[in-house]
């Protein structure tokens, strides 16, 4: 009986001691989707703002001409090649890939729907983190979240926004952000 009481007493003391040790250890703070969004967006906001690259297809060329962003200056004998010059309004809104102010439209045929070119909106913006998922635990004590990295079209004319929504443009892409504990706080480690 004496051994049973001694074993129970020893077990109780050991359990209390382990509880005190565990209570003294600090656990990692919680990383929520909202915290992850804030950390990712802070990184994007710290990066240099850039103009959005916009793919312009045949429909986009017509939209830009209707909105007077560019005017046709020359049509070639084959009737589907043309040169367009940026208007003063167009020069305020876009940069052309090779510089200058002339768009050389050169599709392979009159019904070539695949031909396009990329222009850059002059208005600089930062990328946006959207639809950030719940963090998941990774190997090594890191956490990761999957989210959509989206172009920000704020401040860009409605015509350029319409062109950006045409087929061929990619306005967002899936990304994975990885976070690690640093001095007791979660820090953004990488974005892939």
C-alpha positions in Angstrom: 0.0 0.0 0.0 2.9 2.3 0.9 4.4 1.8 -2.6 1.1 2.6 -4.3 0.8 5.9 -2.4 4.4 6.7 -3.2 3.9 6.0 -6.9 0.7 8.1 -7.0 2.4 10.9 -5.2 5.4 10.7 -7.5 3.1 10.6 -10.6 1.1 13.6 -9.3 4.3 15.6 -8.7 5.7 14.6 -12.1 2.4 15.6 -13.8 2.3 19.0 -12.0 6.0 19.6 -12.8 5.4 18.8 -16.5 2.4 21.1 -16.5 4.5 24.0 -15.0 7.2 23.5 -17.6 4.6 23.5 -20.4 2.8 26.5 -19.0 6.1 28.4 -19.0 6.7 27.7 -22.7 5.3 30.2 -25.1 3.4 28.9 -28.0 3.6 30.4 -31.5 1.0 33.1 -32.3 -1.8 32.1 -34.5 -1.5 33.0 -38.2 -4.9 33.7 -39.7 -5.9 34.4 -43.3 -6.4 38.0 -42.4 -2.8 38.2 -40.9 -1.4 36.5 -44.0 -3.3 38.9 -46.3 -1.8 41.9 -44.4 1.7 40.5 -44.6 1.5 39.7 -48.3 -0.1 43.1 -49.2 2.6 44.9 -47.1 5.2 43.2 -49.3 3.4 44.2 -52.5 3.0 47.8 -51.3 6.7 48.0 -50.5 7.6 46.8 -54.0 7.9 49.5 -56.7 4.6 50.3 -58.4 4.5 49.4 -62.1 2.1 49.8 -65.0 0.0 46.8 -65.9 0.8 45.0 -69.1 -2.3 44.7 -71.3 -2.7 42.4 -74.2 -4.4 44.2 -77.1 -6.1 41.9 -79.7 -8.3 43.0 -82.7 -11.2 43.9 -80.4 -8.9 45.9 -78.2 -7.5 47.8 -81.2 -11.0 48.7 -82.2 -11.9 49.8 -78.6 -8.7 51.9 -78.4 -9.4 53.6 -81.8 -13.1 54.3 -80.8 -11.9 55.9 -77.5 -9.3 57.9 -79.4 -6.3 56.4 -77.7 -4.8 55.8 -81.2 -5.6 56.8 -84.8 -4.9 54.8 -87.9 -2.4 56.7 -90.1 -1.7 54.1 -92.8 -3.3 51.0 -94.2 -1.3 48.6 -96.3 -2.3 47.1 -99.7 -3.2 43.8 -98.1 -5.9 45.7 -96.2 -5.2 44.1 -92.8 -1.8 45.6 -91.9 -2.0 49.1 -90.5 0.0 51.7 -88.6 -1.7 53.6 -85.7 -0.2 56.6 -83.9 -1.0 57.3 -80.2 -3.1 60.4 -79.7 -2.2 63.0 -77.1 -4.7 61.2 -74.8 -3.2 57.8 -75.6 0.3 59.1 -74.8 -0.9 60.0 -71.3 -2.3 56.4 -70.8 0.0 53.9 -72.4 3.6 53.0 -73.4 4.3 50.8 -76.4 6.6 47.8 -76.2 9.3 49.2 -78.4 8.9 52.8 -77.3 7.8 55.5 -79.7 4.2 56.4 -80.5 3.4 54.1 -83.5 1.6 50.8 -83.3 2.6 48.5 -86.2 -0.4 46.2 -86.5 0.8 43.1 -88.5 -1.6 40.1 -88.3 -0.8 37.1 -90.5 -4.2 37.4 -92.4 -7.4 39.4 -92.4 -9.1 36.9 -90.1 -6.2 36.3 -87.8 -7.8 36.4 -84.3 -4.7 35.3 -82.5 -2.5 38.3 -83.3 -2.0 40.7 -80.4 0.5 43.0 -78.8 1.2 44.1 -75.3 1.0 47.7 -74.2 1.8 49.0 -70.7 -0.6 51.3 -68.7 1.3 54.4 -67.5 -0.6 54.6 -64.2 1.6 52.7 -61.7 -0.1 50.3 -59.3 0.8 47.6 -56.8 -0.4 44.0 -57.1 -3.2 42.9 -54.8 -3.5 39.8 -52.7 -7.1 38.4 -53.1 -8.9 35.3 -51.8 -6.2 34.3 -49.3 -6.9 30.9 -48.0 -6.4 29.5 -44.5 -2.8 28.8 -43.5 -1.6 25.2 -43.5 1.3 23.8 -41.5 4.4 22.8 -43.5 7.5 20.8 -42.7 10.0 22.7 -40.5 7.5 24.8 -38.6 6.6 27.1 -41.6 3.1 27.8 -42.8 1.8 28.5 -46.3 -1.3 30.0 -47.9 -2.6 29.8 -51.4 -4.1 33.0 -52.8 -4.7 35.0 -56.0 -2.2 37.6 -57.0 -4.2 40.2 -59.0 -3.4 43.1 -61.2 -4.6 46.4 -59.8 -6.4 48.5 -62.4 -7.2 51.4 -60.1 -6.7 54.8 -61.8 -6.6 53.3 -65.3 -9.2 54.6 -67.8 -12.4 52.6 -68.3 -11.3 51.9 -71.9 -8.0 50.3 -70.8 -9.9 48.3 -68.2 -12.3 47.0 -70.8 -9.3 46.1 -73.1 -7.7 44.3 -70.1 -10.8 42.2 -69.7 -10.6 40.9 -73.3 -9.4 37.4 -74.0 -5.7 36.9 -73.8 -5.2 39.0 -70.6 -4.4 37.3 -67.3 -5.6 39.5 -64.5 -4.7 37.1 -61.7 -2.6 34.0 -61.0 -2.4 31.5 -58.1 0.5 32.0 -55.8 1.7 30.3 -52.6 3.1 32.4 -49.8 5.3 30.8 -47.1 5.7 32.2 -43.6 8.2 31.5 -40.8 8.4 32.5 -37.2 11.0 35.2 -36.5 11.4 36.5 -33.0 8.0 35.2 -32.0 6.1 36.8 -35.0 5.1 35.4 -38.4 7.1 36.9 -41.3 6.6 36.4 -45.0 9.4 34.2 -46.2 8.7 33.7 -49.9 6.1 33.9 -52.7 6.0 31.3 -55.4 
